[in-house]
């Protein structure tokens, strides 16, 4: 089970890093693919503006998703730890005035 968990964490981290890297360099590469080589009809400015907005939103979404997930998991772990400690306290035998 530890191997599966570690592998999933590594896959998620790699996916996030790949998404982040593509978000940073993808605009230049994609705009290069869509620019007109001849220059007869060029909508390069519109394409660059659209790509810029799209890539920026990809990056912001990735950061926000990572933060929301991290906070949510921390809150869930905290709630589960409180529940576990409450169950352990309730299960422990109570000793009254034993000398």
C-alpha positions as CSV (number, residue, x, y, z in Angstrom):
1,X,0.0,0.0,0.0
2,X,2.9,2.4,0.7
3,X,4.3,1.8,-2.8
4,X,0.9,2.7,-4.3
5,X,0.5,5.8,-2.2
6,X,4.1,7.0,-2.9
7,X,3.6,6.4,-6.6
8,X,0.3,8.3,-6.7
9,X,1.9,11.2,-4.9
10,X,4.8,11.2,-7.3
11,X,2.4,11.2,-10.3
12,X,0.4,14.1,-8.9
13,X,3.5,16.1,-8.1
14,X,4.9,15.4,-11.6
15,X,1.6,16.3,-13.2
16,X,1.5,19.6,-11.3
17,X,5.1,20.4,-12.2
18,X,4.5,19.6,-15.9
19,X,1.4,21.8,-15.9
20,X,3.3,24.6,-14.2
21,X,6.2,24.4,-16.7
22,X,3.9,24.2,-19.7
23,X,1.9,27.2,-18.3
24,X,5.2,29.2,-18.2
25,X,6.6,28.3,-21.6
26,X,3.5,27.1,-23.5
27,X,2.5,30.5,-24.6
28,X,5.6,31.1,-26.6
29,X,5.6,27.7,-28.2
30,X,1.9,27.8,-29.1
31,X,2.1,31.3,-30.4
32,X,5.1,30.3,-32.6
33,X,3.0,27.5,-34.0
34,X,0.1,29.8,-34.9
35,X,2.0,32.8,-36.3
36,X,1.7,33.4,-40.0
37,X,5.1,32.8,-41.8
38,X,4.1,34.8,-44.9
39,X,2.7,37.9,-43.2
40,X,-0.1,38.3,-45.8
41,X,-2.8,37.9,-43.2
42,X,-1.8,38.1,-39.6
43,X,-3.9,37.7,-36.5
44,X,-0.9,37.3,-34.3
45,X,-1.9,40.0,-31.8
46,X,-5.3,38.4,-31.1
47,X,-3.8,34.9,-30.8
48,X,-1.1,36.2,-28.4
49,X,-3.6,38.0,-26.3
50,X,-5.9,34.9,-26.1
51,X,-3.0,32.6,-25.3
52,X,-1.7,35.0,-22.7
53,X,-5.1,35.0,-20.9
54,X,-5.5,31.3,-21.2
55,X,-2.1,30.4,-19.9
56,X,-2.4,32.9,-17.0
57,X,-5.7,31.3,-16.0
58,X,-4.1,27.8,-16.2
59,X,-1.4,28.9,-13.9
60,X,-3.7,30.6,-11.4
61,X,-6.1,27.6,-11.4
62,X,-3.2,25.2,-10.7
63,X,-2.0,27.3,-7.8
64,X,-5.5,27.8,-6.4
65,X,-6.3,24.1,-6.7
66,X,-3.1,23.1,-5.0
67,X,-3.8,25.5,-2.1
68,X,-7.4,24.6,-1.7
69,X,-6.6,20.9,-1.7
70,X,-3.8,21.3,0.8
71,X,-6.0,23.3,3.2
72,X,-8.9,20.9,2.8
73,X,-6.7,17.9,3.5
74,X,-5.2,19.6,6.5
75,X,-8.6,20.3,7.9
76,X,-9.8,16.7,7.3
77,X,-6.7,15.3,9.0
78,X,-7.2,17.6,12.0
79,X,-10.9,16.5,12.3
80,X,-9.9,12.9,12.0
81,X,-7.2,13.3,14.7
82,X,-9.7,14.9,17.1
83,X,-12.2,12.1,16.4
84,X,-9.6,9.5,17.1
85,X,-8.5,11.1,20.3
86,X,-12.1,11.5,21.5
87,X,-12.7,7.8,20.8
88,X,-9.5,6.8,22.6
89,X,-10.5,8.9,25.7
90,X,-13.9,7.4,25.8
91,X,-12.6,3.8,25.5
92,X,-10.0,4.2,28.3
93,X,-11.3,2.9,31.7
94,X,-11.9,5.4,34.3
95,X,-10.3,4.8,37.7
96,X,-12.0,6.3,40.8
97,X,-10.1,6.7,44.1
98,X,-7.9,3.6,43.7
99,X,-5.3,3.5,46.4
